[in-house]
Amino acid sequence: MKKITLLLMAVLGVLIAAVPALAQGDAAAAAASAVGTKAIAAGIGFAIAVFGGALGQSRIGAAACEGAARNPGAAAKIQTMMILGLALIESLVLFALVIVFIKT
């Protein structure tokens, strides 16, 4: 039991001595790390926006095809509304792209 206590105290002493040595960091390295993290976060956020836009566009396309198949007489109106919905979804994705470029 005495050896285990001595070993734990030695490990604790090494850990306490290592804290001041590891506490000092390079300011340039920290800034570069922050820029890299910001770029990765912006990329992930834009990927989520693109994924959501693609899902929305695919659902609009499927619903428009189904609506035109059920009522061929209304196909022109359905197509007009589909194009409007696709344009709005694409504008949101492009807005997300602009935000990514501004923030990085």
MMTF fields as JSON, N, C-alpha, C and O atoms, coordinates in Angstrom:
{
  "mmtfVersion": "1.0.0",
  "mmtfProducer": "UNKNOWN",
  "numBonds": 415,
  "numAtoms": 416,
  "numGroups": 104,
  "numChains": 1,
  "numModels": 1,
  "chainsPerModel": [1],
  "groupsPerChain": [104],
  "chainIdList": ["A"],
  "bondAtomList": [4, 2, 8, 6, 12, 10, 16, 14, 20, 18, 24, 22, 28, 26, 32, 30, 36, 34, 40, 38, 44, 42, 48, 46, 52, 50, 56, 54, 60, 58, 64, 62, 68, 66, 72, 70, 76, 74, 80, 78, 84, 82, 88, 86, 92, 90, 96, 94, 100, 98, 104, 102, 108, 106, 112, 110, 116, 114, 120, 118, 124, 122, 128, 126, 132, 130, 136, 134, 140, 138, 144, 142, 148, 146, 152, 150, 156, 154, 160, 158, 164, 162, 168, 166, 172, 170, 176, 174, 180, 178, 184, 182, 188, 186, 192, 190, 196, 194, 200, 198, 204, 202, 208, 206, 212, 210, 216, 214, 220, 218, 224, 222, 228, 226, 232, 230, 236, 234, 240, 238, 244, 242, 248, 246, 252, 250, 256, 254, 260, 258, 264, 262, 268, 266, 272, 270, 276, 274, 280, 278, 284, 282, 288, 286, 292, 290, 296, 294, 300, 298, 304, 302, 308, 306, 312, 310, 316, 314, 320, 318, 324, 322, 328, 326, 332, 330, 336, 334, 340, 338, 344, 342, 348, 346, 352, 350, 356, 354, 360, 358, 364, 362, 368, 366, 372, 370, 376, 374, 380, 378, 384, 382, 388, 386, 392, 390, 396, 394, 400, 398, 404, 402, 408, 406, 412, 410],
  "bondOrderList": [1, 1, 1, 1, 1, 1, 1, 1, 1, 1, 1, 1, 1, 1, 1, 1, 1, 1, 1, 1, 1, 1, 1, 1, 1, 1, 1, 1, 1, 1, 1, 1, 1, 1, 1, 1, 1, 1, 1, 1, 1, 1, 1, 1, 1, 1, 1, 1, 1, 1, 1, 1, 1, 1, 1, 1, 1, 1, 1, 1, 1, 1, 1, 1, 1, 1, 1, 1, 1, 1, 1, 1, 1, 1, 1, 1, 1, 1, 1, 1, 1, 1, 1, 1, 1, 1, 1, 1, 1, 1, 1, 1, 1, 1, 1, 1, 1, 1, 1, 1, 1, 1, 1],
  "groupList": [{"groupName": "MET", "atomNameList": ["N", "CA", "C", "O"], "elementList": ["N", "C", "C", "O"], "formalChargeList": [0, 0, 0, 0], "bondAtomList": [1, 0, 2, 1, 3, 2], "bondOrderList": [1, 1, 2], "singleLetterCode": "M", "chemCompType": "L-PEPTIDE LINKING"}, {"groupName": "LYS", "atomNameList": ["N", "CA", "C", "O"], "elementList": ["N", "C", "C", "O"], "formalChargeList": [0, 0, 0, 0], "bondAtomList": [1, 0, 2, 1, 3, 2], "bondOrderList": [1, 1, 2], "singleLetterCode": "K", "chemCompType": "L-PEPTIDE LINKING"}, {"groupName": "ILE", "atomNameList": ["N", "CA", "C", "O"], "elementList": ["N", "C", "C", "O"], "formalChargeList": [0, 0, 0, 0], "bondAtomList": [1, 0, 2, 1, 3, 2], "bondOrderList": [1, 1, 2], "singleLetterCode": "I", "chemCompType": "L-PEPTIDE LINKING"}, {"groupName": "THR", "atomNameList": ["N", "CA", "C", "O"], "elementList": ["N", "C", "C", "O"], "formalChargeList": [0, 0, 0, 0], "bondAtomList": [1, 0, 2, 1, 3, 2], "bondOrderList": [1, 1, 2], "singleLetterCode": "T", "chemCompType": "L-PEPTIDE LINKING"}, {"groupName": "LEU", "atomNameList": ["N", "CA", "C", "O"], "elementList": ["N", "C", "C", "O"], "formalChargeList": [0, 0, 0, 0], "bondAtomList": [1, 0, 2, 1, 3, 2], "bondOrderList": [1, 1, 2], "singleLetterCode": "L", "chemCompType": "L-PEPTIDE LINKING"}, {"groupName": "ALA", "atomNameList": ["N", "CA", "C", "O"], "elementList": ["N", "C", "C", "O"], "formalChargeList": [0, 0, 0, 0], "bondAtomList": [1, 0, 2, 1, 3, 2], "bondOrderList": [1, 1, 2], "singleLetterCode": "A", "chemCompType": "L-PEPTIDE LINKING"}, {"groupName": "VAL", "atomNameList": ["N", "CA", "C", "O"], "elementList": ["N", "C", "C", "O"], "formalChargeList": [0, 0, 0, 0], "bondAtomList": [1, 0, 2, 1, 3, 2], "bondOrderList": [1, 1, 2], "singleLetterCode": "V", "chemCompType": "L-PEPTIDE LINKING"}, {"groupName": "GLY", "atomNameList": ["N", "CA", "C", "O"], "elementList": ["N", "C", "C", "O"], "formalChargeList": [0, 0, 0, 0], "bondAtomList": [1, 0, 2, 1, 3, 2], "bondOrderList": [1, 1, 2], "singleLetterCode": "G", "chemCompType": "PEPTIDE LINKING"}, {"groupName": "PRO", "atomNameList": ["N", "CA", "C", "O"], "elementList": ["N", "C", "C", "O"], "formalChargeList": [0, 0, 0, 0], "bondAtomList": [1, 0, 2, 1, 3, 2], "bondOrderList": [1, 1, 2], "singleLetterCode": "P", "chemCompType": "L-PEPTIDE LINKING"}, {"groupName": "GLN", "atomNameList": ["N", "CA", "C", "O"], "elementList": ["N", "C", "C", "O"], "formalChargeList": [0, 0, 0, 0], "bondAtomList": [1, 0, 2, 1, 3, 2], "bondOrderList": [1, 1, 2], "singleLetterCode": "Q", "chemCompType": "L-PEPTIDE LINKING"}, {"groupName": "ASP", "atomNameList": ["N", "CA", "C", "O"], "elementList": ["N", "C", "C", "O"], "formalChargeList": [0, 0, 0, 0], "bondAtomList": [1, 0, 2, 1, 3, 2], "bondOrderList": [1, 1, 2], "singleLetterCode": "D", "chemCompType": "L-PEPTIDE LINKING"}, {"groupName": "SER", "atomNameList": ["N", "CA", "C", "O"], "elementList": ["N", "C", "C", "O"], "formalChargeList": [0, 0, 0, 0], "bondAtomList": [1, 0, 2, 1, 3, 2], "bondOrderList": [1, 1, 2], "singleLetterCode": "S", "chemCompType": "L-PEPTIDE LINKING"}, {"groupName": "PHE", "atomNameList": ["N", "CA", "C", "O"], "elementList": ["N", "C", "C", "O"], "formalChargeList": [0, 0, 0, 0], "bondAtomList": [1, 0, 2, 1, 3, 2], "bondOrderList": [1, 1, 2], "singleLetterCode": "F", "chemCompType": "L-PEPTIDE LINKING"}, {"groupName": "ARG", "atomNameList": ["N", "CA", "C", "O"], "elementList": ["N", "C", "C", "O"], "formalChargeList": [0, 0, 0, 0], "bondAtomList": [1, 0, 2, 1, 3, 2], "bondOrderList": [1, 1, 2], "singleLetterCode": "R", "chemCompType": "L-PEPTIDE LINKING"}, {"groupName": "CYS", "atomNameList": ["N", "CA", "C", "O"], "elementList": ["N", "C", "C", "O"], "formalChargeList": [0, 0, 0, 0], "bondAtomList": [1, 0, 2, 1, 3, 2], "bondOrderList": [1, 1, 2], "singleLetterCode": "C", "chemCompType": "L-PEPTIDE LINKING"}, {"groupName": "GLU", "atomNameList": ["N", "CA", "C", "O"], "elementList": ["N", "C", "C", "O"], "formalChargeList": [0, 0, 0, 0], "bondAtomList": [1, 0, 2, 1, 3, 2], "bondOrderList": [1, 1, 2], "singleLetterCode": "E", "chemCompType": "L-PEPTIDE LINKING"}, {"groupName": "ASN", "atomNameList": ["N", "CA", "C", "O"], "elementList": ["N", "C", "C", "O"], "formalChargeList": [0, 0, 0, 0], "bondAtomList": [1, 0, 2, 1, 3, 2], "bondOrderList": [1, 1, 2], "singleLetterCode": "N", "chemCompType": "L-PEPTIDE LINKING"}],
  "groupTypeList": [0, 1, 1, 2, 3, 4, 4, 4, 0, 5, 6, 4, 7, 6, 4, 2, 5, 5, 6, 8, 5, 4, 5, 9, 7, 10, 5, 5, 5, 5, 5, 5, 11, 5, 6, 7, 3, 1, 5, 2, 5, 5, 7, 2, 7, 12, 5, 2, 5, 6, 12, 7, 7, 5, 4, 7, 9, 11, 13, 2, 7, 5, 5, 5, 14, 15, 7, 5, 5, 13, 16, 8, 7, 5, 5, 5, 1, 2, 9, 3, 0, 0, 2, 4, 7, 4, 5, 4, 2, 15, 11, 4, 6, 4, 12, 5, 4, 6, 2, 6, 12, 2, 1, 3],
  "groupIdList": [1, 2, 3, 4, 5, 6, 7, 8, 9, 10, 11, 12, 13, 14, 15, 16, 17, 18, 19, 20, 21, 22, 23, 24, 25, 26, 27, 28, 29, 30, 31, 32, 33, 34, 35, 36, 37, 38, 39, 40, 41, 42, 43, 44, 45, 46, 47, 48, 49, 50, 51, 52, 53, 54, 55, 56, 57, 58, 59, 60, 61, 62, 63, 64, 65, 66, 67, 68, 69, 70, 71, 72, 73, 74, 75, 76, 77, 78, 79, 80, 81, 82, 83, 84, 85, 86, 87, 88, 89, 90, 91, 92, 93, 94, 95, 96, 97, 98, 99, 100, 101, 102, 103, 104],
  "secStructList": [7, 2, 2, 2, 2, 2, 2, 2, 2, 2, 2, 2, 2, 2, 2, 2, 2, 2, 2, 2, 2, 2, 2, 7, 7, 7, 2, 2, 2, 2, 2, 2, 2, 2, 2, 2, 2, 2, 2, 2, 2, 2, 2, 2, 2, 2, 2, 2, 2, 2, 2, 2, 2, 2, 2, 2, 2, 2, 2, 2, 2, 2, 2, 2, 2, 2, 2, 2, 2, 2, 7, 4, 4, 4, 2, 2, 2, 2, 2, 2, 2, 2, 2, 2, 2, 2, 2, 2, 2, 2, 2, 2, 2, 2, 2, 2, 2, 2, 2, 2, 2, 2, 2, 7],
  "xCoordList": [0.826, 0.0, 0.866, 0.518, 2.002, 2.887, 3.509, 3.742, 3.779, 4.358, 3.343, 3.708, 2.093, 1.054, 0.869, 0.721, 0.879, 0.747, 1.935, 1.762, 3.13, 4.319, 4.258, 4.63, 3.796, 3.664, 2.636, 2.881, 1.493, 0.477, 0.97, 0.663, 1.725, 2.284, 3.309, 3.378, 4.1, 5.086, 4.376, 4.776, 3.329, 2.564, 1.918, 1.933, 1.355, 0.754, 1.785, 1.498, 2.97, 4.042, 4.453, 4.687, 4.543, 4.897, 3.798, 4.089, 2.549, 1.439, 1.391, 1.121, 1.65, 1.649, 2.808, 2.653, 3.96, 5.112, 4.892, 5.435, 4.105, 3.904, 2.893, 2.904, 2.032, 0.987, 1.566, 1.124, 2.523, 3.059, 3.797, 3.775, 4.43, 5.16, 4.199, 4.525, 3.039, 2.077, 1.121, 0.381, 1.125, 0.18, 0.549, -0.33, 1.826, 2.252, 2.032, 2.504, 1.309, 1.067, 1.505, 1.628, 1.739, 2.126, 0.874, -0.094, 0.884, -0.303, -0.591, -1.754, 0.437, 0.226, -0.386, -1.253, 0.058, -0.494, -1.955, -2.771, -2.283, -3.672, -4.56, -5.695, -4.055, -4.834, -5.022, -6.104, -3.996, -4.103, -5.08, -5.836, -5.057, -5.992, -7.428, -8.336, -7.641, -8.987, -9.488, -10.67, -8.612, -9.006, -9.368, -10.357, -8.577, -8.868, -10.178, -10.955, -10.422, -11.674, -12.859, -13.908, -12.703, -13.785, -14.091, -15.256, -13.057, -13.264, -13.958, -14.835, -13.577, -14.22, -15.69, -16.562, -15.957, -17.346, -18.183, -19.342, -17.606, -18.334, -18.621, -19.704, -17.662, -17.87, -18.955, -19.766, -18.969, -20.004, -21.372, -22.361, -21.431, -22.704, -23.233, -24.432, -22.333, -22.768, -23.194, -24.133, -22.516, -22.918, -24.326, -25.112, -24.638, -25.985, -27.011, -28.092, -26.678, -27.596, -27.82, -28.948, -26.756, -26.889, -27.695, -28.521, -27.458, -28.204, -29.691, -30.529, -30.02, -31.425, -32.059, -33.209, -31.308, -31.825, -32.059, -33.059, -31.142, -31.309, -32.516, -33.259, -32.705, -33.895, -35.182, -36.138, -35.204, -36.387, -36.678, -37.829, -35.623, -35.82, -36.301, -37.15, -35.77, -36.216, -37.675, -38.423, -38.072, -39.476, -40.406, -41.506, -39.986, -40.801, -40.936, -42.03, -39.835, -39.879, -40.777, -41.548, -40.674, -41.517, -42.991, -43.848, -43.284, -44.681, -45.241, -46.413, -44.405, -44.871, -45.153, -46.15, -44.288, -44.525, -45.784, -46.57, -45.971, -47.17, -48.428, -49.446, -48.362, -49.519, -49.857, -51.033, -48.842, -49.087, -49.63, -50.433, -49.188, -49.697, -51.155, -51.932, -51.528, -52.922, -53.867, -55.015, -53.384, -54.237, -53.442, -52.86, -53.41, -52.61, -53.062, -52.266, -54.284, -54.767, -54.137, -54.045, -53.706, -53.107, -51.586, -50.932, -51.02, -49.563, -48.844, -47.777, -49.403, -48.74, -48.674, -47.651, -49.784, -49.782, -48.838, -48.127, -48.836, -47.958, -46.5, -45.679, -46.178, -44.803, -44.371, -43.236, -45.254, -44.932, -44.659, -43.691, -45.512, -45.3, -44.046, -43.345, -43.767, -42.561, -41.313, -40.387, -41.281, -40.11, -39.929, -38.798, -41.013, -40.932, -40.369, -39.504, -40.856, -40.344, -38.886, -38.123, -38.475, -37.067, -36.177, -35.079, -36.642, -35.848, -35.679, -34.602, -36.732, -36.629, -35.682, -34.896, -35.754, -34.85, -33.408, -32.511, -33.178, -31.814, -31.291, -30.097, -32.157, -31.694, -31.274, -30.341, -31.939, -31.522, -30.158, -29.343, -29.905, -28.595, -27.51, -26.42, -27.794, -26.817, -26.593, -25.48, -27.623, -27.473, -26.545, -25.714, -26.688, -25.788, -24.352, -23.426, -24.152, -22.81, -22.213, -21.03, -23.004, -22.536, -22.133, -21.111, -22.935, -22.613, -21.294, -20.49, -21.077, -19.821, -18.641, -17.633, -18.751, -17.636, -17.42, -16.283, -18.467, -18.318, -17.678, -16.842, -18.062, -17.597, -16.221, -15.604, -15.716, -14.391, -13.319, -12.153],
  "yCoordList": [-1.194, 0.0, 1.252, 2.268, 1.158, 2.298, 2.606, 3.769, 1.556, 1.753, 2.415, 3.264, 2.026, 2.613, 4.085, 4.918, 4.399, 5.789, 6.606, 7.727, 6.052, 6.74, 6.947, 8.008, 5.945, 6.059, 7.132, 7.932, 7.147, 8.156, 9.562, 10.507, 9.703, 11.021, 11.457, 12.637, 10.518, 10.851, 11.287, 12.265, 10.564, 10.936, 12.304, 13.134, 12.54, 13.83, 14.953, 16.035, 14.701, 15.698, 16.021, 17.183, 14.993, 15.218, 16.014, 16.921, 15.681, 16.403, 17.855, 18.74, 18.107, 19.481, 20.265, 21.445, 19.631, 20.314, 20.576, 21.539, 19.732, 19.884, 20.978, 21.497, 21.336, 22.324, 23.673, 24.215, 24.258, 25.55, 25.456, 26.413, 24.355, 24.213, 24.171, 24.679, 23.581, 23.473, 24.661, 24.805, 25.508, 26.613, 27.723, 28.445, 27.869, 28.931, 28.47, 27.409, 29.284, 28.94, 30.055, 31.206, 29.712, 30.697, 31.406, 30.753, 32.717, 33.485, 33.292, 33.244, 33.182, 33.001, 31.635, 31.506, 30.631, 29.286, 29.236, 28.564, 29.939, 29.973, 30.692, 30.277, 31.763, 32.498, 31.662, 31.671, 30.947, 30.088, 28.952, 28.556, 28.437, 27.368, 27.879, 27.163, 29.105, 29.677, 29.896, 29.692, 30.307, 30.52, 29.184, 29.089, 28.164, 26.841, 26.286, 25.695, 26.474, 26.0, 26.751, 26.158, 28.042, 28.841, 28.375, 28.307, 28.054, 27.583, 26.225, 25.99, 25.344, 24.027, 24.176, 23.522, 25.027, 25.239, 25.855, 25.484, 26.79, 27.399, 26.362, 26.359, 25.491, 24.444, 23.465, 23.051, 23.095, 22.174, 22.848, 22.224, 24.111, 24.829, 24.965, 24.818, 25.246, 25.354, 23.994, 23.913, 22.934, 21.588, 21.251, 20.642, 21.643, 21.41, 22.216, 21.713, 23.457, 24.287, 23.692, 23.673, 23.207, 22.602, 21.315, 21.045, 20.528, 19.272, 19.558, 18.888, 20.537, 20.898, 21.436, 21.121, 22.251, 22.777, 21.672, 21.687, 20.718, 19.602, 18.753, 18.311, 18.528, 17.769, 18.508, 17.903, 19.801, 20.597, 20.621, 20.502, 20.777, 20.807, 19.456, 19.405, 18.376, 17.057, 16.806, 16.211, 17.251, 17.067, 17.923, 17.486, 19.131, 19.98, 19.345, 19.319, 18.835, 18.197, 16.976, 16.776, 16.15, 14.955, 15.325, 14.707, 16.33, 16.739, 17.348, 17.151, 18.091, 18.683, 17.606, 17.684, 16.607, 15.5, 14.733, 14.364, 14.499, 13.78, 14.601, 14.056, 15.897, 16.761, 16.852, 16.852, 16.93, 16.998, 15.672, 15.648, 14.574, 13.269, 13.087, 12.47, 13.609, 13.478, 14.406, 14.049, 15.6, 16.576, 17.242, 18.308, 16.628, 17.19, 18.583, 19.329, 18.944, 20.266, 21.374, 22.508, 21.075, 22.078, 22.044, 22.651, 21.348, 21.191, 22.528, 22.718, 23.453, 24.751, 25.55, 26.156, 25.542, 26.256, 25.584, 26.259, 24.258, 23.516, 23.803, 23.982, 23.848, 24.118, 25.518, 25.714, 26.48, 27.856, 27.935, 28.562, 27.298, 27.316, 26.538, 26.906, 25.463, 24.681, 25.523, 25.519, 26.242, 27.055, 28.171, 28.487, 28.762, 29.786, 29.205, 29.813, 28.039, 27.388, 27.013, 27.187, 26.499, 26.143, 27.38, 27.33, 28.486, 29.721, 30.23, 30.697, 30.141, 30.606, 29.727, 30.235, 28.419, 27.518, 27.767, 27.81, 27.93, 28.175, 29.508, 29.637, 30.497, 31.787, 31.657, 32.332, 30.81, 30.593, 29.919, 30.263, 28.969, 28.316, 29.306, 29.299, 30.148, 31.165, 32.19, 32.69, 32.5, 33.392, 32.761, 33.449, 31.449, 30.751, 30.812, 30.961, 30.698, 30.793, 32.182, 32.302, 33.209, 34.573, 34.761, 35.38, 34.229, 34.323, 33.604, 34.092, 32.464, 31.724, 32.568, 32.65, 33.194, 34.015, 35.261, 35.706, 35.817, 36.997, 36.64, 37.386, 35.525, 35.174, 34.526, 34.46, 34.047, 33.403, 34.283, 33.888],
  "zCoordList": [0.0, 0.0, 0.0, -0.602, 0.688, 0.761, -0.601, -0.929, -1.403, -2.729, -3.678, -4.491, -3.565, -4.413, -4.079, -4.972, -2.79, -2.365, -2.866, -3.345, -2.756, -3.238, -4.757, -5.259, -5.468, -6.918, -7.3, -8.203, -6.618, -6.892, -6.577, -7.304, -5.507, -5.17, -6.217, -6.562, -6.722, -7.758, -9.042, -9.674, -9.423, -10.62, -10.427, -11.336, -9.251, -8.959, -9.018, -9.529, -8.503, -8.553, -9.988, -10.322, -10.838, -12.243, -12.943, -13.723, -12.668, -13.293, -12.859, -13.671, -11.593, -11.097, -11.705, -12.021, -11.874, -12.465, -13.957, -14.498, -14.625, -16.063, -16.396, -17.512, -15.468, -15.751, -16.149, -17.162, -15.43, -15.872, -17.21, -17.984, -17.492, -18.742, -19.931, -21.004, -19.755, -20.84, -20.904, -21.877, -19.886, -19.837, -20.817, -21.287, -21.131, -22.034, -23.467, -23.873, -24.222, -25.613, -26.525, -26.106, -27.772, -28.764, -29.263, -29.654, -29.253, -29.666, -31.152, -31.551, -31.965, -33.405, -33.689, -34.553, -32.973, -33.173, -32.737, -33.368, -31.669, -31.216, -32.225, -32.459, -32.821, -33.819, -35.08, -35.667, -35.501, -36.68, -36.424, -37.311, -35.212, -34.867, -34.884, -35.307, -34.432, -34.43, -35.853, -36.129, -36.749, -38.142, -38.784, -39.511, -38.52, -39.064, -38.54, -39.291, -37.261, -36.67, -37.253, -37.504, -37.469, -38.054, -39.476, -39.868, -40.247, -41.62, -41.644, -42.475, -40.749, -40.679, -40.278, -40.851, -39.306, -38.871, -39.994, -40.177, -40.74, -41.854, -42.941, -43.528, -43.206, -44.194, -43.794, -44.623, -42.524, -42.036, -42.077, -42.462, -41.686, -41.737, -43.157, -43.395, -44.104, -45.493, -46.041, -46.833, -45.627, -46.067, -45.576, -46.303, -44.358, -43.828, -44.632, -44.937, -44.974, -45.761, -47.149, -47.64, -47.782, -49.108, -49.037, -49.909, -48.008, -47.841, -47.661, -48.265, -46.843, -46.637, -47.915, -48.222, -48.66, -49.921, -50.942, -51.66, -51.007, -51.947, -51.586, -52.462, -50.303, -49.887, -50.238, -50.722, -49.997, -50.317, -51.808, -52.226, -52.611, -54.054, -54.58, -55.47, -54.041, -54.505, -54.13, -54.906, -52.963, -52.565, -53.413, -53.751, -53.762, -54.627, -56.009, -56.574, -56.555, -57.86, -57.879, -58.817, -56.826, -56.751, -56.619, -57.249, -55.801, -55.628, -56.91, -57.23, -57.649, -58.905, -59.944, -60.662, -60.031, -60.975, -60.609, -61.482, -59.337, -58.895, -59.162, -59.589, -58.913, -59.157, -60.634, -60.998, -61.495, -62.928, -63.452, -64.385, -62.85, -63.274, -62.862, -63.592, -61.715, -61.253, -62.007, -62.27, -62.354, -63.03, -64.157, -63.953, -65.338, -66.433, -66.867, -67.437, -66.619, -66.998, -66.178, -66.646, -64.979, -64.093, -64.134, -63.286, -65.102, -65.151, -65.305, -64.722, -66.074, -66.27, -64.966, -64.648, -64.215, -62.922, -61.933, -61.188, -61.928, -61.008, -61.342, -60.443, -62.63, -63.03, -62.616, -62.182, -62.746, -62.347, -60.851, -60.42, -60.069, -58.612, -58.227, -57.285, -58.961, -58.677, -58.93, -58.118, -60.046, -60.368, -59.337, -58.967, -58.876, -57.836, -56.538, -55.907, -56.144, -54.931, -55.057, -54.106, -56.215, -56.427, -56.368, -55.812, -56.935, -56.901, -55.471, -55.099, -54.678, -53.286, -52.472, -51.673, -52.672, -51.943, -52.374, -51.532, -53.663, -54.141, -53.633, -53.361, -53.5, -52.967, -51.506, -51.071, -50.754, -49.367, -49.291, -48.435, -50.175, -50.197, -50.606, -50.034, -51.58, -51.979, -50.864, -50.7, -50.111, -48.955, -47.919, -47.326, -47.7, -46.777, -47.283, -46.486, -48.594, -49.17, -48.943, -48.624, -49.101, -48.87, -47.408, -47.11, -46.515, -45.072, -44.767, -43.972, -45.387, -45.172, -45.633, -44.932, -46.798, -47.281, -46.421, -46.262, -45.877, -45.031, -43.687, -43.179, -43.126, -41.77, -41.749, -40.685, -42.88, -42.845, -43.415, -43.457]
}
